[in-house]
Amino acid sequence: MKAPRALTCLLLCFSATFPAGQVKAAPETDARLAAMAAAAERGVEDFVAAARSAGWRAPVIPSRWHIERVSAPAGRPAAHAARGVGAALARRLAETAPRMRSLPADDSLLRPCAALCELAEWCAAAEGYGNVLLAQRALDLAAVGVARLAAEEKFPLEKILPLAARLRMPWAGATARRRILNAEAGAELFAAADQAELERTWADGARGAGAHADFFRDERPGRGEPATLAATWERKWHERLVDGLELRSAALALALVEFRRVAGGFPRIAEPAKAGGSGAGGAFQLVLPARAEPAGQRAFQAAWTRAQQNAAAPTAAGPPASDLRVPNAAWTAFDAVRQGEFADQESRGAPAMP
C-alpha cells in the first residue's frame, strides 16, 4: 500500500538530522543468535533489556526468498537463525499491540513506548529486509502510546518529547530502501535512490521487462488472509519496501505533540456532550459529541494560528501560521484518542490483499 503524498509531506514537516550511515551487523555465533531468540520470546521489554545488557548488535535479517535464492550456502544457517529472532519479535510485537491501547496514559505506558523505540533503533541499525519491517512495526505501536500520552494534558510534555523525536524514521528513505532491495536481489536492479524510480523499476520488473523476473514476483496474501507482519513473516513481499515505510500513526502523533508544544494545550469547545461522556476517561478539556465535528478542527486551527502569531521568536524551520497541516493532523489524532480509536495499522484492520 503506497503512502499518501500528504502523509509524506507531513512527515517531512517534522524531519530531524540523524548521523549519516548505518551500523553494520557484526557476525553472530549460533549461541548468540539462540540467546537472542530466547530473549525475544520473553517479550519486547525483556529483549531490549537483554540486548542492552549483553551488547548485542542486530544481525542483518534477510527474506527467506533471499536465503534460498541468493545467499551462499555457507551463510544460510546463520541467516535462518537471524530470521528466527525476527519471527519471535514479530509475534511479541503482535501481543504488545493491545497493551498500547489499554494501559493508562501514565508512566506505565511510557515504559513500553521507550522499549518499542529502542527496539526499532536496534533493528534498523543493520540494513536488512526483516530489520526495517520490524522497526516499522515497533514504531507504529510506539506512536499509539505517544499520541495517547500527548493527548493527556496532565502527563508532562517533557517526558513525551524525547520519545516523539524517536518516531522519525531516518532508515526509511529511498536511499536505504534501494540498498536493501539491491542486496536482496543480489544485483543492482534499482539504479536511483528516488521514490518514483523505485516504483518505476518495480513496475517494469513486475511486467517481465528485464532480467531477475523471480525477484519481482511477490507472495502477497490472498483474499481473506491476514496481512500482518507476524502472519506474512515467511512470505516474499518486497513491494512493501518499494512503496515506502512511512507511518500514518507516527505522522499524527508527531503533529499532536507539536501542537501541544506550540499551543501549550488543547482548546475548549462549548458543545454539549452526548450521554456516555467523552469516552476518554474524562481527562480532556475538549467536550464534543461522540463523533468528530468540524468545530473541533476549526478550534485547533484557530489555536495554532494564534500561538504562531503570538510566538516571540518563531523558528525559521517551522511551518508558517497559515500552514494548517499540523493542527488538522493534531485534531485528527486528538479526536481518535478521545474516541478510543487511535491504533496501529494492523489493529485498525488494514484490509487483506485482494
Disulfide bonds with the S-S distance in Angstrom:
none
